[in-house]
Amino acid sequence: MLTTSGIAMAVAAAAAFATVACGSAAASPRAGQPPHAVTGPVISGGADGTPHLLQCPPGEWAYGGGFDISPAPGGSLDPVPADVLENRPNDNGSAWIVTVRKNDCPDGTGRVRPADLTVHVVCTEGQDGPHGG
Protein backbone atom coordinates (compact mmCIF):
# COMPACT_ATOMS: atom_id res chain seq x y z
CA MET A 1 0.00 0.00 0.00
CA LEU A 2 1.27 3.46 -0.81
CA THR A 3 1.74 5.99 1.96
CA THR A 4 -0.33 9.15 2.02
CA SER A 5 2.64 11.20 0.82
CA GLY A 6 3.26 8.62 -1.92
CA ILE A 7 -0.38 8.87 -3.00
CA ALA A 8 -0.22 12.67 -2.96
CA MET A 9 2.93 12.71 -5.10
CA ALA A 10 1.45 10.14 -7.48
CA VAL A 11 -1.77 12.15 -7.74
CA ALA A 12 0.18 15.35 -8.42
CA ALA A 13 2.35 13.67 -11.06
CA ALA A 14 -0.55 11.92 -12.75
CA ALA A 15 -2.96 14.85 -12.58
CA ALA A 16 -1.39 16.70 -15.50
CA PHE A 17 -1.57 13.63 -17.71
CA ALA A 18 -5.04 12.56 -16.56
CA THR A 19 -6.48 16.06 -16.95
CA VAL A 20 -5.21 16.40 -20.52
CA ALA A 21 -6.07 12.82 -21.50
CA CYS A 22 -9.56 12.90 -20.01
CA GLY A 23 -10.45 16.42 -21.10
CA SER A 24 -11.13 17.69 -17.58
CA ALA A 25 -12.46 21.22 -17.28
CA ALA A 26 -9.99 22.12 -14.52
CA ALA A 27 -7.60 25.01 -15.01
CA SER A 28 -3.93 24.48 -15.80
CA PRO A 29 -1.30 25.99 -13.48
CA ARG A 30 0.69 29.17 -14.18
CA ALA A 31 4.47 29.17 -14.05
CA GLY A 32 5.74 29.79 -10.52
CA GLN A 33 2.55 28.54 -8.88
CA PRO A 34 2.69 24.74 -9.02
CA PRO A 35 -0.22 22.55 -7.97
CA HIS A 36 -0.16 21.26 -4.40
CA ALA A 37 -1.82 18.26 -2.78
CA VAL A 38 -4.44 18.53 -0.04
CA THR A 39 -5.28 15.37 1.89
CA GLY A 40 -8.52 15.09 3.79
CA PRO A 41 -9.04 13.24 7.06
CA VAL A 42 -9.64 9.49 7.19
CA ILE A 43 -13.41 9.02 6.95
CA SER A 44 -14.32 5.99 9.07
CA GLY A 45 -16.64 3.80 6.98
CA GLY A 46 -16.45 6.36 4.16
CA ALA A 47 -16.37 3.81 1.32
CA ASP A 48 -20.12 3.43 1.74
CA GLY A 49 -21.33 4.56 -1.69
CA THR A 50 -22.17 8.12 -0.63
CA PRO A 51 -20.38 11.18 -2.09
CA HIS A 52 -17.51 12.72 -0.11
CA LEU A 53 -16.13 16.13 -1.09
CA LEU A 54 -12.74 17.69 -0.31
CA GLN A 55 -12.63 21.44 -0.91
CA CYS A 56 -9.57 23.34 -2.18
CA PRO A 57 -8.55 26.39 -0.13
CA PRO A 58 -10.43 29.60 -1.05
CA GLY A 59 -9.41 31.02 -4.43
CA GLU A 60 -7.94 27.71 -5.61
CA TRP A 61 -9.21 25.15 -8.11
CA ALA A 62 -9.17 21.36 -8.32
CA TYR A 63 -6.56 20.24 -10.84
CA GLY A 64 -6.84 16.52 -10.06
CA GLY A 65 -7.66 14.18 -7.23
CA GLY A 66 -8.19 10.67 -6.03
CA PHE A 67 -8.68 8.55 -2.95
CA ASP A 68 -7.18 5.89 -0.70
CA ILE A 69 -9.12 3.00 0.83
CA SER A 70 -7.92 1.38 4.04
CA PRO A 71 -9.26 -1.14 6.56
CA ALA A 72 -10.17 -0.16 10.09
CA PRO A 73 -7.48 -0.97 12.66
CA GLY A 74 -7.35 -4.74 13.11
CA GLY A 75 -9.46 -5.29 10.00
CA SER A 76 -8.74 -6.34 6.45
CA LEU A 77 -10.14 -5.29 3.11
CA ASP A 78 -12.63 -7.53 1.34
CA PRO A 79 -10.93 -9.10 -1.72
CA VAL A 80 -13.83 -8.00 -3.95
CA PRO A 81 -12.76 -4.94 -6.04
CA ALA A 82 -14.07 -1.50 -5.14
CA ASP A 83 -16.97 0.06 -7.03
CA VAL A 84 -15.86 3.57 -8.04
CA LEU A 85 -19.04 5.51 -8.73
CA GLU A 86 -17.56 9.00 -8.88
CA ASN A 87 -14.00 10.41 -8.85
CA ARG A 88 -14.08 13.91 -10.33
CA PRO A 89 -14.03 17.66 -9.70
CA ASN A 90 -17.26 19.22 -8.44
CA ASP A 91 -19.37 21.30 -10.82
CA ASN A 92 -17.58 24.61 -10.17
CA GLY A 93 -14.09 23.06 -10.04
CA SER A 94 -13.30 24.09 -6.46
CA ALA A 95 -13.28 20.59 -4.90
CA TRP A 96 -12.90 16.87 -5.60
CA ILE A 97 -15.78 14.41 -5.17
CA VAL A 98 -15.32 10.69 -4.50
CA THR A 99 -18.08 8.12 -4.28
CA VAL A 100 -16.77 4.59 -3.79
CA ARG A 101 -18.07 1.33 -2.36
CA LYS A 102 -15.60 -1.08 -0.73
CA ASN A 103 -16.07 -3.43 2.20
CA ASP A 104 -13.88 -4.09 5.18
CA CYS A 105 -14.02 -7.34 7.18
CA PRO A 106 -12.98 -6.27 10.69
CA ASP A 107 -11.25 -8.73 13.03
CA GLY A 108 -11.63 -11.60 10.55
CA THR A 109 -15.15 -12.23 11.89
CA GLY A 110 -16.85 -11.94 8.52
CA ARG A 111 -18.90 -8.93 9.62
CA VAL A 112 -18.97 -6.59 6.65
CA ARG A 113 -18.81 -2.80 6.97
CA PRO A 114 -17.65 -0.04 4.60
CA ALA A 115 -13.88 0.50 4.51
CA ASP A 116 -12.27 3.77 5.57
CA LEU A 117 -11.73 6.44 2.90
CA THR A 118 -9.27 9.30 2.45
CA VAL A 119 -9.90 11.85 -0.33
CA HIS A 120 -7.04 13.73 -2.01
CA VAL A 121 -7.24 16.81 -4.23
CA VAL A 122 -4.52 18.62 -6.15
CA CYS A 123 -5.23 22.36 -6.11
CA THR A 124 -3.84 25.25 -8.13
CA GLU A 125 -3.22 28.71 -6.72
CA GLY A 126 -4.12 32.03 -8.32
CA GLN A 127 -6.14 30.57 -11.17
CA ASP A 128 -9.27 31.67 -12.90
CA GLY A 129 -11.85 28.96 -12.36
CA PRO A 130 -12.92 26.53 -15.04
CA HIS A 131 -16.22 28.42 -15.34
CA GLY A 132 -14.82 31.93 -15.49
CA GLY A 133 -13.60 32.65 -12.06
C-alpha positions in Angstrom: 0.0 0.0 0.0 1.3 3.5 -0.8 1.7 6.0 2.0 -0.3 9.2 2.0 2.6 11.2 0.8 3.3 8.6 -1.9 -0.4 8.9 -3.0 -0.2 12.7 -3.0 2.9 12.7 -5.1 1.4 10.1 -7.5 -1.8 12.2 -7.7 0.2 15.4 -8.4 2.3 13.7 -11.1 -0.5 11.9 -12.7 -3.0 14.9 -12.6 -1.4 16.7 -15.5 -1.6 13.6 -17.7 -5.0 12.6 -16.6 -6.5 16.1 -17.0 -5.2 16.4 -20.5 -6.1 12.8 -21.5 -9.6 12.9 -20.0 -10.4 16.4 -21.1 -11.1 17.7 -17.6 -12.5 21.2 -17.3 -10.0 22.1 -14.5 -7.6 25.0 -15.0 -3.9 24.5 -15.8 -1.3 26.0 -13.5 0.7 29.2 -14.2 4.5 29.2 -14.0 5.7 29.8 -10.5 2.6 28.5 -8.9 2.7 24.7 -9.0 -0.2 22.6 -8.0 -0.2 21.3 -4.4 -1.8 18.3 -2.8 -4.4 18.5 0.0 -5.3 15.4 1.9 -8.5 15.1 3.8 -9.0 13.2 7.1 -9.6 9.5 7.2 -13.4 9.0 7.0 -14.3 6.0 9.1 -16.6 3.8 7.0 -16.5 6.4 4.2 -16.4 3.8 1.3 -20.1 3.4 1.7 -21.3 4.6 -1.7 -22.2 8.1 -0.6 -20.4 11.2 -2.1 -17.5 12.7 -0.1 -16.1 16.1 -1.1 -12.7 17.7 -0.3 -12.6 21.4 -0.9 -9.6 23.3 -2.2 -8.5 26.4 -0.1 -10.4 29.6 -1.1 -9.4 31.0 -4.4 -7.9 27.7 -5.6 -9.2 25.2 -8.1 -9.2 21.4 -8.3 -6.6 20.2 -10.8 -6.8 16.5 -10.1 -7.7 14.2 -7.2 -8.2 10.7 -6.0 -8.7 8.5 -3.0 -7.2 5.9 -0.7 -9.1 3.0 0.8 -7.9 1.4 4.0 -9.3 -1.1 6.6 -10.2 -0.2 10.1 -7.5 -1.0 12.7 -7.3 -4.7 13.1 -9.5 -5.3 10.0 -8.7 -6.3 6.5 -10.1 -5.3 3.1 -12.6 -7.5 1.3 -10.9 -9.1 -1.7 -13.8 -8.0 -4.0 -12.8 -4.9 -6.0 -14.1 -1.5 -5.1 -17.0 0.1 -7.0 -15.9 3.6 -8.0 -19.0 5.5 -8.7 -17.6 9.0 -8.9 -14.0 10.4 -8.8 -14.1 13.9 -10.3 -14.0 17.7 -9.7 -17.3 19.2 -8.4 -19.4 21.3 -10.8 -17.6 24.6 -10.2 -14.1 23.1 -10.0 -13.3 24.1 -6.5 -13.3 20.6 -4.9 -12.9 16.9 -5.6 -15.8 14.4 -5.2 -15.3 10.7 -4.5 -18.1 8.1 -4.3 -16.8 4.6 -3.8 -18.1 1.3 -2.4 -15.6 -1.1 -0.7 -16.1 -3.4 2.2 -13.9 -4.1 5.2 -14.0 -7.3 7.2 -13.0 -6.3 10.7 -11.2 -8.7 13.0 -11.6 -11.6 10.5 -15.2 -12.2 11.9 -16.9 -11.9 8.5 -18.9 -8.9 9.6 -19.0 -6.6 6.7 -18.8 -2.8 7.0 -17.6 0.0 4.6 -13.9 0.5 4.5 -12.3 3.8 5.6 -11.7 6.4 2.9 -9.3 9.3 2.5 -9.9 11.9 -0.3 -7.0 13.7 -2.0 -7.2 16.8 -4.2 -4.5 18.6 -6.2 -5.2 22.4 -6.1 -3.8 25.2 -8.1 -3.2 28.7 -6.7 -4.1 32.0 -8.3 -6.1 30.6 -11.2 -9.3 31.7 -12.9 -11.9 29.0 -12.4 -12.9 26.5 -15.0 -16.2 28.4 -15.3 -14.8 31.9 -15.5 -13.6 32.7 -12.1 
